[in-house]
Amino acid sequence: MAYAKAQYDFAGRVAVVTGGASGIGAEVARQLRDAGATVVSWDLHDDDAAGTALRVDVTDRDAVEAAAARTAARWRGIDFLVNSAGFAGPTVPLDEYDPDQWTRIVDVNLVGVYNVCRAVVPLMRQAAQGRIVNIASLAGKEGTPNASAYSAAKAGVLALTKSLGKELANTGILVNAIAPAAVRTAILDQMAPAHVQNMIAKSPMQRLGEPPEVAEMVIWLCSGSCSFNTGAVFDLSGGRATY
């Protein structure tokens, strides 16, 4: 008999999900909507008339700030922020990496998280409440070979999460991160098949994670059931993580 899943009621809550048009971000957005939240996706898609999808490049600080102001004005604030925008890039040795692409990966995966938090945190401070969940990666803890840019960026996200969580610990805002191992999304198409198979082989469960499994953890971290966790990193690795 299957175990029952937790049920949530996010009616009246407003969530911003970066990278919400595809992959993990899209599944997080779906589950938040199913629980009653209003979800605004910030991604490289076109705006929609309802204001629930805004075209935002997270590396463009002005665009991020404009999106935060627009979202808060339209929906009276932002309760949850899920930073899911990112990409892995090619899997090649560090000394063969194109420097511009290396920098772009860090800009999207790390600097983008900073830009979005910088724009949204003041709104949450004003409301004296909020939840921020950063989607990092096990690569940020272990350092995946031939993925130096992605590993470095995600390690930075973990450190940012710990730092910001401490800064906001007494404000009513909780900041946590999830570090998944390989998850079945289109991002794996950017990697060599042998690289993906190597990640699967390292998992005691011998499989990829699934986007709904990541989203389940995200919505728990957004819920009132999470109350004494901040600046924390939650592994989602099928038993692969060792610390």
N, C-alpha and C positions, 0 to 999 in steps of 0.2 A: 504494500500500500504506500502510495506517495505521501511525503510529508506536506502539510499545508503551508502555504506561503503567507507571510505577514500581510495584513491589510492596512492601508493608510488613507487618511482623509485630509487632503491638502486644499480643500475648497477655500477660496479667498486668498490663496498664496500665489505669488508671482515668481516664476523661475526664469533665469536666463541660462541658456545652454549654448556655449560656443561650440562650433563644429556640429551643430544640431541637425544638419541636413543629411548626414550619413553616418554609418558605422555605429560606434558606441554612443556618440552624441544623439543620434536619431532614436536609438532604443531608450536612452535615458529620458528624452523628451516625451516619447510615447508613454512610458510608465508614469511619469509625472502627470501627464494629461489624464491618464486613466484614473489616477488618484484624485483628480479634481483641480489640479493646479492650472493656472494660466501660464503657458510656456512661450517664451520669446526666443527664437533661434537666431543667434548671430553667426552667420556663415557667409560664404562667398556666393550665395544664391541671390536672386533678386528680391527686393522688398515685396511684401504682400499688402493688400489694402487694409487688412485687419490690424496690422502692426504686430503680428505674431512671428514675422520673419523679416529680419533686417540684414541688408548686405553690409558685412563688416569684415575688414581685414584686420586681424588682431595685432598686426605689426604696425598699423597706422594709428598712432596715438590720438590724433584729432578725430578720426572716424569712430574710435572706441568711445571717446568722451561724448561725442554727439549721440551715439547710440544709447549710452547710459542715460543721458538727459532725456532723450526721446522716450525711452522705455519707462522711466520713472514718471514722466509727465502723463503718458497715456494710461499707465496701469497703477498709478499712485505709489509706486515704490518697487523695490526688488527684494524679495525674501530669500531666495536661493540663487546661488551662482555655481554653475558646474562648468569648469574649464576643461573642455574636451577637444578643442581644436588642435590639430597637430598632424605631422606626417613623419615617416621614418627615413625617407631618402634611400639611396643605394647602399648596398652592403659591400664595402671595399675597404682595404687597409687604410689606416690614417694617412700614410705618406702618399697614397694615390688619390686621396679625396680632393675633389675640386674645391678650392677655398671659398668660392662664392656660395656653393651649395652647402658647404659645412656651416657657414655663417647663417644662411637662410634657415636651416633646420633649427639652429639655436634661437634665432629670432622668433620663429613661429611657436616653437614648443616651450620656450622659457620666457623670452622677453614679452611674448604675447600674453602669458599668464600675468606677468607684472603689470602690463598696460591695462588689462581688464580689471584686475584687483584694484589698481590705483583709481580707476574711474568709479567702481561700484562700492568700495569700502566706505567712502564718505556718506553715501546714501544709507547704508546699513548702520553706520554710527548714529546718524540722525534718528533712525527708527529704534536704536538700541537693541537690535536683534538681527539675526541673519545666519545663514549657513553657506559656507564656501567649501566645495569639494573639487579638488584638483586631480585630474586623471594623469597619473605619472606612469611608471612602468617598472617592472622588475629589472630592466636594463639600467635604470638609474641607481639601483642598489648593487648590482653585480658587475656592471660594465660588460656589455655584450661585445665580443670581438667582431671587428669589421663593421661596427655601428658606433663609432666614437662620438659623432656629433649628437646622435639621438641619445646615447647613454649619458653624455655630459649634460645635455639639456634637461633630461628627466631627473638626473641627480640634483640639478639646480632647482627643479620644481619641488623636490622633496625638502631641500634646505629652506626654500622660500616658505613652504607650508609650515615648517617648524618655527621659523622666525615670526611669521605673521600670526600664527596661532598664539604665540606667547604675547605678542603686542596687543592682541585683541581679547585676551583671556577674561578680562573683567568688563567687557562691553556688551555681552549678550550675543556676540558673534563667534561661532565656532568654525575653525578652519582645519580641514583634514584632507588627506590624500589617499588614493588607492593606487597600488602598484601591481597591475596585472602582469602575468606572463602572457605568452602569445594568445591573442583572441582572434576568432574567426571573423575578420573584416577585410575590406578591400585594401587596407594598409599593407596586408601581407603580400599583395601583388607587387609591391615596390621592392620586395626582397627576393633574393635568389631562392629557388625551391629547396636547395640543400640547406640553406640557412634556416628556413622554416622547419624543415624536418629535424634539424639538429635541436631546435627549441622544443619540439614535441618529444623527442627522445629523452630530453632532460627531465620531463615531467613524470613524477611517480604515477599520475593518473593516465599517462600516455595519450593525452588528447589536448586539443586546443580549448581554451575557454570560449564561452559564448556571450555575445553582447547582453542578453537578458540577465546573465549572472552578474555582470558588472553593474548593470542598472539597479538590480536588487540591492546591492551594497550602497550605491549612491543614494537611493531614496531612504534607506535606513539612516544614513548620515545626515539627511535633511530633516528627519523626523524628530518628534519630541522624545522618542526612545533613546536618542543619542543626546546625552546631557553633560557627561563628564569626560568627553574625549575632545581634545583640541591639539593641534600641532602633531597629530598622530598619522602614522602610515599603516594602512591596512593591506596586507598581502592578499592576492587573489591568484594563486599560482598552481593549483592542483597538487600542492605539497612540495613544489620545487624550492620555494624560499627556505633558506637555512638560518636566517637571522632577521 
